[in-house]
Amino acid sequence: MLRLALAILVAATPALAQSDLIAIDVLLEPDATMLAAAQDWNTRLREQMPEGFELDATHTPHITLIQTYVAADDLDVVLAAIADATATLDITGLQMEATGLYNIQGVQGIVIAPTPPLLSVQEAVIAAVAPFQKTQGDEAAFVPDPSGTAFDPFLFTYVDTFIPERTGPNYNPHVSTGVGPTDWLAAREAEPFEHFTFGATGIAVYQLGNFGTAAQRLGPA
């Protein structure tokens, strides 16, 4: 029944970017505490760089577990595999801690401690997706940027190498908050940061957009 329901969900999902591959983000959806913090930083960032992206339905605040490419024809099976692998995990019981800020390529994020429970969720997702993982995606695998902003090729490599290079002991969980001038970002990163705890409301799969944003929901997992 679960697989059938997910297949129906995929059939009802708006048309995907035209590509043999889809760039997906399997992610945790943060609770109201983190959403408020992310929104506050996004507002500050847009004051510095108004052309930067705004957190909205196509730039959803989230905590990436993995990013990778999968074949469009495998999407329903991938969603079902993730659902099966995480069904017994206490996602809404996770307690996470925000510990600071970071930026990469001008994109700022709130850093989250990579605790053993969080790493266990990531491990389950990696195992579920492993049989379907593809490589060498390009811009066509992503949701088009409605503003017309060009994609940085760094993003394609980032997704391609996420699982081998950015998981387990190399995992850097975070919530992206926006883009800004690099000097301003570096100065904010050096300032004292007040730690806070927060939780998750669920797990989901999105198709990625420009800047690695969660741009289009593909289904619950």
Contacts in CASP RR format, 6 or more apart in sequence:
PFRMAT RR
TARGET T0000
AUTHOR 0000-0000-0000
METHOD contacts of the structure
MODEL  1
MLRLALAILVAATPALAQSDLIAIDVLLEPDATMLAAAQDWNTRLREQMP
EGFELDATHTPHITLIQTYVAADDLDVVLAAIADATATLDITGLQMEATG
LYNIQGVQGIVIAPTPPLLSVQEAVIAAVAPFQKTQGDEAAFVPDPSGTA
FDPFLFTYVDTFIPERTGPNYNPHVSTGVGPTDWLAAREAEPFEHFTFGA
TGIAVYQLGNFGTAAQRLGPA
2 80 0 8 1.000
2 83 0 8 1.000
2 84 0 8 1.000
3 76 0 8 1.000
3 77 0 8 1.000
3 80 0 8 1.000
6 76 0 8 1.000
6 79 0 8 1.000
6 80 0 8 1.000
6 83 0 8 1.000
6 219 0 8 1.000
7 76 0 8 1.000
7 80 0 8 1.000
9 79 0 8 1.000
9 219 0 8 1.000
9 220 0 8 1.000
10 75 0 8 1.000
10 76 0 8 1.000
10 79 0 8 1.000
10 218 0 8 1.000
10 219 0 8 1.000
13 217 0 8 1.000
13 218 0 8 1.000
13 219 0 8 1.000
14 216 0 8 1.000
16 22 0 8 1.000
16 72 0 8 1.000
16 75 0 8 1.000
16 207 0 8 1.000
16 216 0 8 1.000
17 140 0 8 1.000
17 141 0 8 1.000
17 142 0 8 1.000
17 143 0 8 1.000
17 144 0 8 1.000
17 207 0 8 1.000
18 140 0 8 1.000
19 72 0 8 1.000
19 137 0 8 1.000
19 140 0 8 1.000
19 141 0 8 1.000
20 71 0 8 1.000
20 72 0 8 1.000
21 69 0 8 1.000
21 70 0 8 1.000
21 71 0 8 1.000
21 72 0 8 1.000
21 134 0 8 1.000
21 137 0 8 1.000
21 140 0 8 1.000
21 141 0 8 1.000
22 69 0 8 1.000
22 70 0 8 1.000
22 71 0 8 1.000
22 72 0 8 1.000
22 75 0 8 1.000
22 141 0 8 1.000
22 207 0 8 1.000
22 218 0 8 1.000
23 67 0 8 1.000
23 68 0 8 1.000
23 69 0 8 1.000
23 137 0 8 1.000
23 141 0 8 1.000
23 142 0 8 1.000
23 159 0 8 1.000
23 207 0 8 1.000
23 208 0 8 1.000
23 209 0 8 1.000
24 67 0 8 1.000
24 68 0 8 1.000
24 69 0 8 1.000
24 70 0 8 1.000
24 78 0 8 1.000
24 205 0 8 1.000
24 206 0 8 1.000
24 207 0 8 1.000
24 208 0 8 1.000
24 218 0 8 1.000
25 62 0 8 1.000
25 64 0 8 1.000
25 66 0 8 1.000
25 67 0 8 1.000
25 205 0 8 1.000
25 206 0 8 1.000
25 207 0 8 1.000
25 208 0 8 1.000
25 212 0 8 1.000
25 214 0 8 1.000
26 64 0 8 1.000
26 65 0 8 1.000
26 66 0 8 1.000
26 67 0 8 1.000
26 82 0 8 1.000
26 125 0 8 1.000
26 129 0 8 1.000
26 203 0 8 1.000
26 204 0 8 1.000
26 205 0 8 1.000
26 221 0 8 1.000
27 62 0 8 1.000
27 63 0 8 1.000
27 64 0 8 1.000
27 65 0 8 1.000
27 203 0 8 1.000
27 204 0 8 1.000
27 205 0 8 1.000
27 206 0 8 1.000
27 214 0 8 1.000
28 62 0 8 1.000
28 63 0 8 1.000
28 65 0 8 1.000
28 91 0 8 1.000
28 94 0 8 1.000
28 121 0 8 1.000
28 200 0 8 1.000
28 202 0 8 1.000
28 203 0 8 1.000
29 60 0 8 1.000
29 62 0 8 1.000
29 200 0 8 1.000
29 201 0 8 1.000
29 202 0 8 1.000
29 203 0 8 1.000
29 204 0 8 1.000
30 38 0 8 1.000
30 61 0 8 1.000
30 62 0 8 1.000
30 63 0 8 1.000
30 175 0 8 1.000
30 198 0 8 1.000
30 199 0 8 1.000
30 200 0 8 1.000
30 201 0 8 1.000
31 198 0 8 1.000
31 199 0 8 1.000
31 200 0 8 1.000
31 201 0 8 1.000
33 196 0 8 1.000
33 197 0 8 1.000
33 198 0 8 1.000
33 199 0 8 1.000
34 61 0 8 1.000
34 96 0 8 1.000
34 98 0 8 1.000
34 110 0 8 1.000
34 175 0 8 1.000
34 198 0 8 1.000
34 199 0 8 1.000
35 61 0 8 1.000
37 98 0 8 1.000
37 110 0 8 1.000
37 175 0 8 1.000
37 196 0 8 1.000
37 198 0 8 1.000
38 55 0 8 1.000
38 61 0 8 1.000
38 110 0 8 1.000
38 175 0 8 1.000
38 177 0 8 1.000
39 55 0 8 1.000
39 61 0 8 1.000
41 101 0 8 1.000
41 108 0 8 1.000
41 109 0 8 1.000
41 110 0 8 1.000
41 177 0 8 1.000
41 178 0 8 1.000
42 54 0 8 1.000
42 55 0 8 1.000
42 177 0 8 1.000
42 178 0 8 1.000
45 52 0 8 1.000
45 108 0 8 1.000
45 177 0 8 1.000
45 178 0 8 1.000
45 179 0 8 1.000
45 180 0 8 1.000
46 52 0 8 1.000
46 54 0 8 1.000
46 178 0 8 1.000
48 180 0 8 1.000
48 181 0 8 1.000
48 184 0 8 1.000
49 179 0 8 1.000
49 180 0 8 1.000
49 181 0 8 1.000
52 178 0 8 1.000
52 179 0 8 1.000
52 180 0 8 1.000
53 59 0 8 1.000
53 178 0 8 1.000
53 179 0 8 1.000
53 210 0 8 1.000
53 211 0 8 1.000
53 213 0 8 1.000
55 61 0 8 1.000
55 177 0 8 1.000
55 178 0 8 1.000
58 143 0 8 1.000
58 146 0 8 1.000
58 209 0 8 1.000
58 213 0 8 1.000
58 215 0 8 1.000
58 216 0 8 1.000
59 178 0 8 1.000
59 213 0 8 1.000
59 214 0 8 1.000
59 215 0 8 1.000
60 206 0 8 1.000
60 213 0 8 1.000
60 214 0 8 1.000
60 215 0 8 1.000
60 217 0 8 1.000
61 175 0 8 1.000
61 176 0 8 1.000
61 177 0 8 1.000
62 175 0 8 1.000
62 176 0 8 1.000
62 204 0 8 1.000
62 206 0 8 1.000
62 214 0 8 1.000
63 96 0 8 1.000
63 112 0 8 1.000
63 173 0 8 1.000
63 174 0 8 1.000
63 175 0 8 1.000
63 200 0 8 1.000
64 162 0 8 1.000
64 173 0 8 1.000
64 174 0 8 1.000
65 121 0 8 1.000
65 122 0 8 1.000
65 125 0 8 1.000
65 203 0 8 1.000
66 122 0 8 1.000
66 125 0 8 1.000
66 126 0 8 1.000
66 129 0 8 1.000
66 162 0 8 1.000
66 163 0 8 1.000
66 167 0 8 1.000
67 158 0 8 1.000
67 159 0 8 1.000
67 162 0 8 1.000
67 163 0 8 1.000
67 208 0 8 1.000
67 212 0 8 1.000
68 129 0 8 1.000
68 133 0 8 1.000
68 134 0 8 1.000
68 159 0 8 1.000
68 160 0 8 1.000
68 162 0 8 1.000
68 163 0 8 1.000
69 133 0 8 1.000
69 134 0 8 1.000
69 135 0 8 1.000
69 136 0 8 1.000
69 137 0 8 1.000
69 141 0 8 1.000
69 159 0 8 1.000
69 160 0 8 1.000
70 78 0 8 1.000
70 129 0 8 1.000
70 132 0 8 1.000
70 133 0 8 1.000
70 134 0 8 1.000
71 132 0 8 1.000
71 134 0 8 1.000
74 132 0 8 1.000
75 218 0 8 1.000
77 132 0 8 1.000
78 128 0 8 1.000
78 129 0 8 1.000
78 132 0 8 1.000
78 205 0 8 1.000
79 205 0 8 1.000
79 218 0 8 1.000
79 219 0 8 1.000
79 221 0 8 1.000
81 128 0 8 1.000
81 129 0 8 1.000
81 131 0 8 1.000
81 132 0 8 1.000
82 125 0 8 1.000
82 128 0 8 1.000
82 129 0 8 1.000
82 203 0 8 1.000
82 205 0 8 1.000
82 221 0 8 1.000
83 220 0 8 1.000
83 221 0 8 1.000
84 128 0 8 1.000
85 124 0 8 1.000
85 125 0 8 1.000
85 127 0 8 1.000
85 128 0 8 1.000
86 121 0 8 1.000
86 124 0 8 1.000
86 125 0 8 1.000
86 128 0 8 1.000
86 203 0 8 1.000
86 221 0 8 1.000
89 120 0 8 1.000
89 121 0 8 1.000
89 124 0 8 1.000
91 121 0 8 1.000
91 200 0 8 1.000
91 202 0 8 1.000
91 203 0 8 1.000
92 199 0 8 1.000
92 200 0 8 1.000
92 201 0 8 1.000
92 202 0 8 1.000
93 199 0 8 1.000
93 200 0 8 1.000
94 117 0 8 1.000
94 118 0 8 1.000
94 121 0 8 1.000
94 199 0 8 1.000
94 200 0 8 1.000
95 197 0 8 1.000
95 198 0 8 1.000
95 199 0 8 1.000
96 112 0 8 1.000
96 113 0 8 1.000
96 115 0 8 1.000
96 118 0 8 1.000
96 173 0 8 1.000
96 197 0 8 1.000
96 198 0 8 1.000
96 199 0 8 1.000
96 200 0 8 1.000
97 112 0 8 1.000
97 113 0 8 1.000
97 115 0 8 1.000
97 195 0 8 1.000
97 196 0 8 1.000
97 197 0 8 1.000
97 198 0 8 1.000
98 110 0 8 1.000
98 111 0 8 1.000
98 112 0 8 1.000
98 175 0 8 1.000
98 193 0 8 1.000
98 195 0 8 1.000
98 196 0 8 1.000
98 197 0 8 1.000
98 198 0 8 1.000
99 111 0 8 1.000
99 112 0 8 1.000
99 113 0 8 1.000
99 193 0 8 1.000
99 195 0 8 1.000
100 110 0 8 1.000
100 111 0 8 1.000
100 189 0 8 1.000
100 193 0 8 1.000
100 195 0 8 1.000
101 108 0 8 1.000
101 109 0 8 1.000
101 110 0 8 1.000
101 111 0 8 1.000
101 185 0 8 1.000
101 188 0 8 1.000
101 189 0 8 1.000
101 193 0 8 1.000
102 108 0 8 1.000
102 109 0 8 1.000
102 111 0 8 1.000
102 172 0 8 1.000
102 174 0 8 1.000
102 189 0 8 1.000
103 109 0 8 1.000
103 180 0 8 1.000
103 182 0 8 1.000
103 185 0 8 1.000
103 186 0 8 1.000
103 189 0 8 1.000
105 152 0 8 1.000
105 154 0 8 1.000
106 179 0 8 1.000
106 180 0 8 1.000
106 182 0 8 1.000
106 185 0 8 1.000
107 176 0 8 1.000
107 178 0 8 1.000
107 179 0 8 1.000
107 211 0 8 1.000
107 212 0 8 1.000
108 176 0 8 1.000
108 177 0 8 1.000
108 178 0 8 1.000
108 179 0 8 1.000
108 180 0 8 1.000
108 185 0 8 1.000
108 188 0 8 1.000
109 174 0 8 1.000
109 175 0 8 1.000
109 176 0 8 1.000
109 177 0 8 1.000
109 178 0 8 1.000
110 174 0 8 1.000
110 175 0 8 1.000
110 177 0 8 1.000
111 172 0 8 1.000
111 173 0 8 1.000
111 174 0 8 1.000
112 118 0 8 1.000
112 173 0 8 1.000
112 174 0 8 1.000
112 175 0 8 1.000
113 173 0 8 1.000
114 168 0 8 1.000
114 171 0 8 1.000
114 172 0 8 1.000
114 173 0 8 1.000
118 171 0 8 1.000
118 173 0 8 1.000
119 168 0 8 1.000
119 171 0 8 1.000
121 203 0 8 1.000
122 167 0 8 1.000
122 168 0 8 1.000
122 171 0 8 1.000
123 168 0 8 1.000
126 163 0 8 1.000
126 167 0 8 1.000
129 163 0 8 1.000
133 163 0 8 1.000
135 160 0 8 1.000
136 160 0 8 1.000
137 156 0 8 1.000
137 159 0 8 1.000
137 160 0 8 1.000
138 156 0 8 1.000
139 151 0 8 1.000
139 156 0 8 1.000
141 208 0 8 1.000
142 151 0 8 1.000
142 155 0 8 1.000
142 207 0 8 1.000
142 208 0 8 1.000
142 209 0 8 1.000
142 210 0 8 1.000
142 215 0 8 1.000
143 207 0 8 1.000
143 208 0 8 1.000
143 209 0 8 1.000
143 210 0 8 1.000
143 215 0 8 1.000
143 216 0 8 1.000
145 151 0 8 1.000
145 209 0 8 1.000
145 210 0 8 1.000
149 210 0 8 1.000
151 210 0 8 1.000
155 210 0 8 1.000
155 211 0 8 1.000
155 212 0 8 1.000
158 212 0 8 1.000
159 208 0 8 1.000
159 212 0 8 1.000
166 172 0 8 1.000
176 211 0 8 1.000
176 212 0 8 1.000
176 213 0 8 1.000
178 211 0 8 1.000
179 211 0 8 1.000
202 220 0 8 1.000
203 220 0 8 1.000
203 221 0 8 1.000
204 217 0 8 1.000
204 218 0 8 1.000
204 219 0 8 1.000
204 220 0 8 1.000
204 221 0 8 1.000
205 217 0 8 1.000
205 218 0 8 1.000
205 219 0 8 1.000
205 220 0 8 1.000
205 221 0 8 1.000
206 214 0 8 1.000
206 215 0 8 1.000
206 216 0 8 1.000
206 217 0 8 1.000
206 218 0 8 1.000
207 215 0 8 1.000
207 216 0 8 1.000
207 218 0 8 1.000
208 214 0 8 1.000
208 215 0 8 1.000
209 215 0 8 1.000
209 216 0 8 1.000
END
